[in-house]
Amino acid sequence: MTGSKVLVVDDEPTVREVVVSYLRRDGHEVAEAADGYTALELLDADPPDLIVLDMMLPGVNGLDILRRVRSVSSIPVIMLTARAEESDRVAGLELGADDYVVKPFSPRELAARVNGVLRRTAGRVEDAPPTLTFDGLQIEPLSREVRMGGEVVDMTPKEFDVLLFLASSPRQVFSRAQLLESVWQSSPEWQDPATVTVHVRRIRNKIESDAEHPRWITTVWGVGYRFEP
């Protein structure tokens, strides 16, 4: 979404320069920080619409910043890291990261992901589908709220996007590759399919009475996931 405020946090000047350049070219207002302490100061002074956050930072690392952000806000966060191990990816996703990009990456691809996340979280009235209601579970696209038994369920922007996408096509099975393409606007070439698995697990932990035996989002073994109305 053009004109949004984006905070880029990375201790590598070259990375910041390239990312900031691409985002400003797309019309965004961009602030930058080279370390965790500066990032926290900027977050407190002027919260952005989205954060591009490096995991390995001097002072306060990216996971600590993400933990701090998620304790008070659902601002979308895209993590950057040179560490490609699955445990590192899962750590960020479990804390509430919306997307994950491993260095070296394509600046154009990152900018596309930023724009995609901002579009999906803009909540434009004219594009909002009607409220989805299923036996105590309510999904409100306009306000981007999920309720269980009338109580609001706290979700990150990406968790909401995944749940809304699945619930909008009840009983239809989607593979992880299809979910990456439709929800992340990416592909297994750029994004680890495990990202989908982690998000589904987090959603289940929030809306299921028994996450090990899910009522709403079921696994179709060898294929993918589907929403049961």
DOKEBA-549178 format. One record per residue (C-alpha): residue in three letters; chain; x, y, z. Coordinates in pm, whole numbers, plus 50000, padded with zeros to 5 digits. Last residue first. Example, Ala and Ser with C-alpha at 12.3 -4.5 7.8 and 13.67 -1.06 7.14 Angstrom:
<sites>
[SER,A,[51367,49894,50714]]
[ALA,A,[51230,49550,50780]]
</sites>
This chain:
<sites>
[PRO,A,[48254,47451,50860]]
[GLU,A,[48569,47234,50822]]
[PHE,A,[48863,47431,50681]]
[ARG,A,[49113,47236,50471]]
[TYR,A,[49483,47165,50485]]
[GLY,A,[49747,46995,50266]]
[VAL,A,[49794,46696,50037]]
[GLY,A,[49996,46409,50182]]
[TRP,A,[49771,46387,50484]]
[VAL,A,[49462,46604,50467]]
[THR,A,[49514,46807,50781]]
[THR,A,[49215,46969,50950]]
[ILE,A,[49148,47332,51032]]
[TRP,A,[48826,47370,51231]]
[ARG,A,[48781,47080,51472]]
[PRO,A,[49143,47004,51542]]
[HIS,A,[49257,46693,51732]]
[GLU,A,[49602,46794,51860]]
[ALA,A,[49485,47155,51894]]
[ASP,A,[49210,47053,52134]]
[SER,A,[48969,47339,52209]]
[GLU,A,[49082,47489,51877]]
[ILE,A,[49090,47862,51809]]
[LYS,A,[49425,47986,51941]]
[ASN,A,[49645,47676,51935]]
[ARG,A,[49500,47590,51596]]
[ILE,A,[49604,47928,51459]]
[ARG,A,[49960,47877,51585]]
[ARG,A,[49978,47531,51426]]
[VAL,A,[49848,47665,51096]]
[HIS,A,[50112,47941,51105]]
[VAL,A,[50391,47692,51174]]
[THR,A,[50286,47461,50891]]
[VAL,A,[50259,47749,50644]]
[THR,A,[50612,47867,50720]]
[ALA,A,[50729,47506,50680]]
[PRO,A,[50662,47562,50308]]
[ASP,A,[50993,47759,50302]]
[GLN,A,[50957,48074,50094]]
[TRP,A,[51142,48186,49782]]
[GLU,A,[51132,47881,49554]]
[PRO,A,[50847,47738,49760]]
[SER,A,[50634,48020,49618]]
[SER,A,[50523,48373,49706]]
[GLN,A,[50202,48573,49718]]
[TRP,A,[50201,48501,50092]]
[VAL,A,[49831,48412,50103]]
[SER,A,[49762,48274,49754]]
[GLU,A,[50105,48147,49645]]
[LEU,A,[50216,48025,49986]]
[LEU,A,[49874,47869,50041]]
[GLN,A,[49895,47688,49707]]
[ALA,A,[50244,47556,49793]]
[ARG,A,[50118,47439,50133]]
[SER,A,[49846,47243,49956]]
[PHE,A,[49486,47358,49974]]
[VAL,A,[49187,47130,50030]]
[GLN,A,[48840,47275,49984]]
[ARG,A,[48608,47185,50272]]
[PRO,A,[48507,47549,50326]]
[SER,A,[48646,47805,50077]]
[SER,A,[48634,48140,50260]]
[ALA,A,[48740,47961,50579]]
[LEU,A,[49078,47872,50428]]
[PHE,A,[49153,48227,50313]]
[LEU,A,[49022,48384,50633]]
[LEU,A,[49235,48155,50850]]
[VAL,A,[49551,48220,50649]]
[ASP,A,[49498,48597,50640]]
[PHE,A,[49424,48610,51014]]
[GLU,A,[49745,48425,51095]]
[LYS,A,[49929,48666,50864]]
[PRO,A,[49795,48975,51041]]
[THR,A,[49880,48835,51387]]
[MET,A,[49592,48701,51590]]
[ASP,A,[49430,48780,51925]]
[VAL,A,[49099,48596,51960]]
[VAL,A,[48810,48825,52056]]
[GLU,A,[48546,48661,52277]]
[GLY,A,[48192,48613,52143]]
[GLY,A,[48208,48234,52164]]
[MET,A,[48526,48244,51959]]
[ARG,A,[48585,48572,51781]]
[VAL,A,[48826,48664,51502]]
[GLU,A,[48877,49027,51406]]
[ARG,A,[49006,49178,51082]]
[SER,A,[48768,49474,51122]]
[LEU,A,[48643,49434,50765]]
[PRO,A,[48716,49062,50730]]
[GLU,A,[48515,48958,51041]]
[ILE,A,[48563,48589,51122]]
[GLN,A,[48321,48439,51373]]
[LEU,A,[48357,48096,51535]]
[GLY,A,[48063,47995,51756]]
[ASP,A,[47911,47747,51511]]
[PHE,A,[48053,47896,51192]]
[THR,A,[48011,48264,51101]]
[LEU,A,[48192,48444,50817]]
[THR,A,[48138,48820,50804]]
[PRO,A,[48088,48954,50453]]
[PRO,A,[48371,49013,50205]]
[ALA,A,[48581,49332,50226]]
[ASP,A,[48686,49481,49893]]
[GLU,A,[48498,49810,49920]]
[VAL,A,[48591,49856,50283]]
[ARG,A,[48967,49835,50232]]
[GLY,A,[49125,49647,50522]]
[ALA,A,[49483,49765,50472]]
[THR,A,[49625,49441,50610]]
[ARG,A,[49620,49252,50281]]
[ARG,A,[49764,49543,50086]]
[LEU,A,[50042,49595,50340]]
[VAL,A,[50138,49228,50331]]
[GLY,A,[50154,49229,49951]]
[ASN,A,[50355,49551,49937]]
[VAL,A,[50613,49414,50179]]
[ARG,A,[50626,49085,49986]]
[ALA,A,[50683,49269,49659]]
[ALA,A,[50960,49476,49818]]
[LEU,A,[51126,49156,49939]]
[GLU,A,[51106,49000,49590]]
[ARG,A,[51253,49314,49433]]
[PRO,A,[51532,49320,49689]]
[SER,A,[51617,48959,49588]]
[PHE,A,[51762,48772,49883]]
[PRO,A,[52099,48671,50023]]
[LYS,A,[51984,48631,50291]]
[VAL,A,[51679,48434,50404]]
[VAL,A,[51336,48601,50404]]
[TYR,A,[51066,48518,50660]]
[ASP,A,[50706,48632,50679]]
[ASP,A,[50443,48722,50936]]
[ALA,A,[50662,48690,51245]]
[GLY,A,[50458,48592,51552]]
[LEU,A,[50694,48445,51810]]
[GLU,A,[50645,48098,51662]]
[LEU,A,[50741,48234,51321]]
[GLY,A,[51069,48374,51450]]
[ALA,A,[51167,48054,51629]]
[VAL,A,[51050,47842,51333]]
[ARG,A,[51292,48013,51098]]
[ASP,A,[51580,47968,51340]]
[SER,A,[51500,47600,51396]]
[GLU,A,[51475,47545,51019]]
[GLU,A,[51836,47653,50966]]
[ALA,A,[51880,47925,50704]]
[ARG,A,[52075,48181,50907]]
[ALA,A,[52151,48491,50702]]
[THR,A,[51837,48649,50839]]
[LEU,A,[51555,48886,50755]]
[MET,A,[51218,48877,50933]]
[ILE,A,[50901,49037,50794]]
[VAL,A,[50686,49185,51071]]
[PRO,A,[50322,49298,51043]]
[ILE,A,[50215,49524,51335]]
[SER,A,[50000,49312,51570]]
[SER,A,[50092,49516,51878]]
[VAL,A,[50176,49519,52251]]
[SER,A,[50344,49191,52342]]
[ARG,A,[50403,49116,51974]]
[VAL,A,[50639,49412,51939]]
[ARG,A,[50849,49314,52242]]
[ARG,A,[50880,48953,52123]]
[LEU,A,[50978,49078,51778]]
[ILE,A,[51243,49302,51933]]
[ASP,A,[51380,49010,52135]]
[LEU,A,[51381,48793,51823]]
[GLY,A,[51567,49060,51628]]
[ASN,A,[51854,49093,51872]]
[VAL,A,[51903,49374,52122]]
[GLY,A,[52254,49516,52134]]
[PRO,A,[52396,49419,51796]]
[LEU,A,[52149,49258,51555]]
[MET,A,[52099,48907,51417]]
[MET,A,[51732,48854,51327]]
[ASP,A,[51700,49140,51078]]
[LEU,A,[51361,49310,51085]]
[VAL,A,[51149,49458,50808]]
[ILE,A,[50871,49622,51011]]
[LEU,A,[50525,49724,50886]]
[ASP,A,[50274,50005,50944]]
[PRO,A,[50525,50196,51156]]
[PRO,A,[50503,50301,51523]]
[ASP,A,[50642,50653,51577]]
[ALA,A,[50828,50725,51902]]
[ASP,A,[50806,50382,52064]]
[LEU,A,[50903,50194,51748]]
[LEU,A,[51180,50444,51675]]
[GLU,A,[51330,50396,52021]]
[LEU,A,[51302,50017,51989]]
[ALA,A,[51482,50024,51654]]
[THR,A,[51760,50241,51793]]
[TYR,A,[51819,49989,52071]]
[GLY,A,[51814,49694,51831]]
[ASP,A,[52081,49820,51593]]
[ALA,A,[52127,49978,51251]]
[ALA,A,[51787,50148,51230]]
[GLU,A,[51594,50278,50931]]
[ALA,A,[51283,50484,50862]]
[VAL,A,[51092,50453,50535]]
[GLU,A,[50791,50642,50399]]
[HIS,A,[50667,50425,50115]]
[GLY,A,[50623,50530,49753]]
[ASP,A,[50742,50216,49574]]
[ARG,A,[51078,50385,49504]]
[ARG,A,[51099,50443,49878]]
[LEU,A,[51072,50068,49933]]
[TYR,A,[51339,49985,49674]]
[SER,A,[51584,50242,49811]]
[VAL,A,[51527,50138,50172]]
[VAL,A,[51602,49776,50082]]
[VAL,A,[51922,49863,49894]]
[GLU,A,[52057,50104,50155]]
[ARG,A,[51963,49881,50448]]
[VAL,A,[52142,49583,50294]]
[THR,A,[52453,49788,50220]]
[PRO,A,[52460,49935,50571]]
[GLU,A,[52450,49590,50738]]
[ASP,A,[52311,49625,51093]]
[ASP,A,[51951,49575,50980]]
[VAL,A,[51618,49726,51091]]
[VAL,A,[51392,49868,50820]]
[LEU,A,[51083,50050,50953]]
[VAL,A,[50802,50097,50701]]
[LYS,A,[50540,50373,50698]]
[SER,A,[50274,50336,50430]]
[GLY,A,[50241,50580,50141]]
[THR,A,[50167,50320,49878]]
[MET,A,[50000,50000,50000]]
</sites>
